[in-house]
Amino acid sequence: MHSSIESARTEAATLASATGEPACIVSGRKDGAIIFRVYSMKGFGLPAGGIFEEVVLPAVERVDPEPPEKDSTNGF
């Protein structure tokens, strides 16, 4: 949890760089104060009451390797 969006951006940039996937910043209220949280975009679902603020992209995106082609000796 962050009380300012600048510190949330810093965490989001760190998360995005570490995972190679975009991270997002979501705001909400807790005890009347605005708070910011950082979530990975992979499998992301907006929490109840959350407001989507922005997406932070990684400098280098991770590319999942494709599985090798199957070399079958039985004709399939």
N, C-alpha and C positions, 0 to 999 in steps of 0.2 A: 504494500500500500504506500502511496505517495501523496503528499499534500500539495505538490506542485507538478504541473505537466512537464516541466523541464527535467526534473529528476526521473519521471516516468519515461521520458524520451531516452535518457541515458541508459536506463535499464533495458528498454526495448532494443536499442542499438546493440548492446552487449549480447542480449539473447539472440537477436537476428544473426549476428556475426558468429556466435558459437554454434548455432544449429544450421545455419545456411538457409533458413526459412523466414518469411516475413513474421513480424510480431505486431500486435495491435494494442492500442491504448484505449481503455474503457473508463469512463467516469461514472460516479454514483455518489450517493449521500450516505454518510454515517454520522449519527448524532448531530445532524444539521450541518455538517461541514462537507465540502466536496472533496472526494478522494479519487485517486487514479490508480488503476491496476493495469498490469501488463500480462497479455496472454499470447501464446503462440497461435498462429493462424491455422496450423494443422489441427483439424478436428474442432475448430473454434465454434462455439455457440454463445450468443450474447446472453449474459446472465440477466435474470429478472431485475428490472429497474435500471439496468445499465444503459449508458449512452455511448455509442461508438464514436470515438474522437478521431483517431488517425491510424494509419498503417506505417510501420517503419520497415523498409526493405533492407536486406543484407547487402553488403558491398559485392559479395560473390555468392550467387545462388548455388545451393547444393543440387547436383544432378544425380538422380538414382540410376545406377548402372542397369542396363538391360541384361536379362538372363541370357546365358550362352545358348546358341541354337543346339537343338538336340541332334546328335549324330547317331542314327539308329542303324543297326546292322540287320534288323529283321524286316526291312522294307517299309516301315511306318514312319 
